[in-house]
Amino acid sequence: MEKSDKKKASRRPGIAEREKLLVWGAAAGRCTFCNRLVTENEDLGETVPIGELAHNVGWGEGSPRGDSELPANARSHADNLLLLCRNCHKPADDSGVIGRFGVEELTRLKREHEQRIRLVTEIGGDRQAVVVRVVGNIRQVSPELTFDTVLTAATQSGLFPVLIPGAYRHEAEVDLRRLPSEGTEAYFQTCAAQIDELASRINAGIRRDEIPRLAVFGFARIPILTHLGSRLDDKVPTVIFQRQRVDDSNAWKWPRPKPSTPNFVFETIHEHLEYSSVALVINLSGVIPLDDLPDEILESSRVYALHPENESDVGPNVIGSPEALKAFENAVRQLLAHLEGRHAQLERLPVFMAVPLSCAIVLGRVLMPNVSPLLEIHDRDDKGRFFKALEVRR
């Protein structure tokens, strides 16, 4: 820095109103570090400005991170300024911890914060989606589906997540993790009752035109999610999310670029000579051996199987895009139409599934009132044997 520049930098220059406005606007009035809205008093929640503009490269040589080749006249530009709350501004510049916040680190934090703000605020009000979150253990495994995860996945998918009109957060979801006796018939009945209560409130909001769209996240046993799908009104657009396992990631947003869409087909895989009933096996994330089905099914039923046409597509990543989920939905509709035509007055359909969780929800949603058969959704007990867990009908 030239001597003339050092002399100019000896007194802290002011920041132009234009530059202040650019920083506050890009940060949406939120602290770059902690995301606190900087117009709220941190203790009382009152409207008190607690936002401060912090320099990345300091305004002079004696200031934090001030030893830089950046010209003095550029140090008060918006590109070199961060919006911080008072609590975060102090440690950012404190001599004891200043090494933690170098120029590169602050540049990264500013860029990530402002990019996130831009992403979220570009979502228009017409993209509102009421969040439906159902969480339960699956064989003592807890879901990786926090409420923050739901909000992130929804916004990254271009949706503006909201709660059921008039509801607090805990009233807008079903948490089944603390229910006793997971996997028993009583457990499934209790879960179904809780889902019915939530669905009645959602459907009432749809009838009042208060809910334009649904964003559905489910992590629970398959019969529960099929029941959930059957209880959600199909009169509004519904986005069903699927946990992804690509590159060891458990993110709930659909991956980009999207993988290829598999083709799904159905066929008869077992037919008793004098069958009196029909059963369905859905093999997507894995294959259920025919011998695993209960003896009474094999001794009295024609068994259909729905699966990817290409056997190599079978696996946990078979549903890797909304298009793949839609292809599965279309295949189920075609299968149900075939059953209605081939097996007149089919009243009950035992179902055995090895599927991604999103497909269980879709199966419930495709059912037609007074047309589709009652689904007897089976699950495995602690010994691996199938039993009828829930009866599902729209």
ZIGIKA-V379315 format. One record per backbone hydrogen bond with DSSP energy under -0.5 kcal/mol. NH is the residue of the N-H (numbers start at 0). CO is the residue of the C=O. Records with the same first field share a line. If there is no record, write none. Layout:
NH = CO + CO
This chain:
5 = 1
6 = 2
7 = 3
8 = 4
9 = 6
10 = 7
15 = 13
19 = 15
20 = 16
21 = 17
22 = 18
23 = 19
24 = 20
25 = 21
26 = 22
27 = 23 + 24
28 = 23
29 = 26
30 = 35
31 = 82
34 = 30
37 = 28 + 35
39 = 36
40 = 45
44 = 40
47 = 38 + 45
49 = 37
50 = 37
51 = 83
53 = 51 + 81
55 = 79
57 = 55 + 63
62 = 59
65 = 62
67 = 65
73 = 70
74 = 70 + 71
76 = 73
79 = 76
80 = 77
81 = 53
83 = 51 + 81
85 = 49
88 = 84
89 = 85
90 = 86
91 = 87
92 = 88 + 89
93 = 89
96 = 93
97 = 93
99 = 96
100 = 97
101 = 99
105 = 101
106 = 102
107 = 103
108 = 104
109 = 105
110 = 106
111 = 107
112 = 108
113 = 109
114 = 110
115 = 111
116 = 112
117 = 113
118 = 114
119 = 115
120 = 116
121 = 117
122 = 119
123 = 121
126 = 123
127 = 124
128 = 159
129 = 212
130 = 161
131 = 214
132 = 130 + 171
133 = 216
134 = 173
135 = 218
137 = 140
138 = 136
140 = 137
141 = 139
144 = 142
149 = 145
150 = 146
151 = 147
152 = 148
153 = 149
154 = 150
155 = 151
156 = 152 + 153
157 = 154
158 = 153
159 = 126
160 = 158
161 = 128
166 = 163
170 = 167
171 = 168
172 = 169
173 = 132
174 = 172
175 = 134 + 173
178 = 175
183 = 180
187 = 183
188 = 184
189 = 185
190 = 186
191 = 187
192 = 188
193 = 189
194 = 190
195 = 191
196 = 192
197 = 193
198 = 194
199 = 195
200 = 196
201 = 197
202 = 198
203 = 199
204 = 200
205 = 201
206 = 202
207 = 203
208 = 205
209 = 204
210 = 204
211 = 209
213 = 236
214 = 129
215 = 213 + 238
216 = 131
218 = 133
223 = 220
224 = 220
225 = 221
226 = 222
227 = 223
228 = 224
229 = 225
230 = 226 + 227
231 = 227 + 228
236 = 211
238 = 213
239 = 237
240 = 215 + 238
241 = 251
243 = 250
247 = 244
248 = 245
261 = 259
264 = 306
266 = 304
268 = 302
269 = 302
271 = 300
274 = 271
275 = 299
276 = 299
278 = 301
279 = 349
280 = 303
281 = 351
282 = 280 + 305
283 = 281 + 353
284 = 353
285 = 353
288 = 286
291 = 288
292 = 289
296 = 293
297 = 293
298 = 294
299 = 296
300 = 296
301 = 276
302 = 269 + 300
303 = 278 + 301
304 = 266
305 = 280
306 = 264
307 = 282
308 = 262
310 = 308
312 = 309
313 = 310
314 = 283
317 = 314
319 = 317
324 = 320
325 = 321
326 = 322
327 = 323
328 = 324
329 = 325
330 = 326
331 = 327
332 = 328
333 = 329
334 = 330
335 = 331
336 = 332
337 = 333
338 = 334
339 = 335
340 = 336
341 = 337
342 = 338
343 = 341
345 = 342
346 = 344
348 = 373
349 = 277
350 = 375
351 = 279
353 = 281
358 = 355
359 = 355
360 = 356
361 = 357
362 = 358
363 = 359
364 = 360
365 = 361
366 = 363
370 = 367
371 = 367
373 = 346
374 = 391
375 = 348 + 373
376 = 374 + 389
377 = 350 + 375
378 = 386
380 = 384
383 = 380
385 = 291
386 = 378
388 = 376 + 386
389 = 376
391 = 374 + 389
